[in-house]
Amino acid sequence: MAPLRVLCIHGYRQNGSSYREKTGALRKLLKKQVEFVYLSAPHSVQQASSEALEKENGSGPGPGGDEDPRGWWFSDVQARSFSAQQHCEESLGLDESVTAVREAVKVQGPFDGILGFSQGAAFVAMLCSLQEQKLEPEFSFRFAILVAGFRSACKEHQNFYNPPLQIPSLHVFGLEDRVIPDNMSRELLPSFQDPQVLTHPGGHFVPATSAHRPAYQDFLKRFQ
């Protein structure tokens, strides 16, 4: 049985290679079932202090490094910065990020599913919406996994959230997440029809211990 091909969308201030490092345990956990393909966002982000990095990434700059921090869009158009809690009228950079995903699908696809973390998970919800509105004919994702996802607080993004998305989805979040508190991840659930949920007692990271394997496998097996 060929493994499922999953496009991986990193968090704010990460990049494809650093996210690959941070999902090492997940790759190992699902190596027989899933081939993970990593994409870097098109926008460079100003370097943050190591304290902010540690908070946002769930750990400091690891091997593979966050020396080239990237983002999918900015909530502060002037400062070219992003905060999940920031209410804004408009954002900057989303169109270029959609183009980057479209190109990745054309060149490296097709993909069975899409996996996002933090800002990347919020972006995944938007990509699924574009697919269901038939605005991106290249997209054919059959499922989505959103880790520490949230609903964008930007006014121009609200059209992504209705009607509820039909794509099968697994929402993973930590009860001790201080970057994207679990209530923010829960607020995204009504935007999906019949969302599946995996909670863990930890913080802002992708959980991948043997205890989590059944939840991932149960979700993935219907697509194999």
Helices and strands as residue ranges (DSSP letters): E 4-9, H 16-22, H 24-29, E 34-39, E 43-44, H 50-57, E 70-71, H 94-108, E 113-117, H 119-132, E 143-147, G 155-160, E 169-174, H 182-188, G 189-191, E 196-200, H 213-220, G 221-223
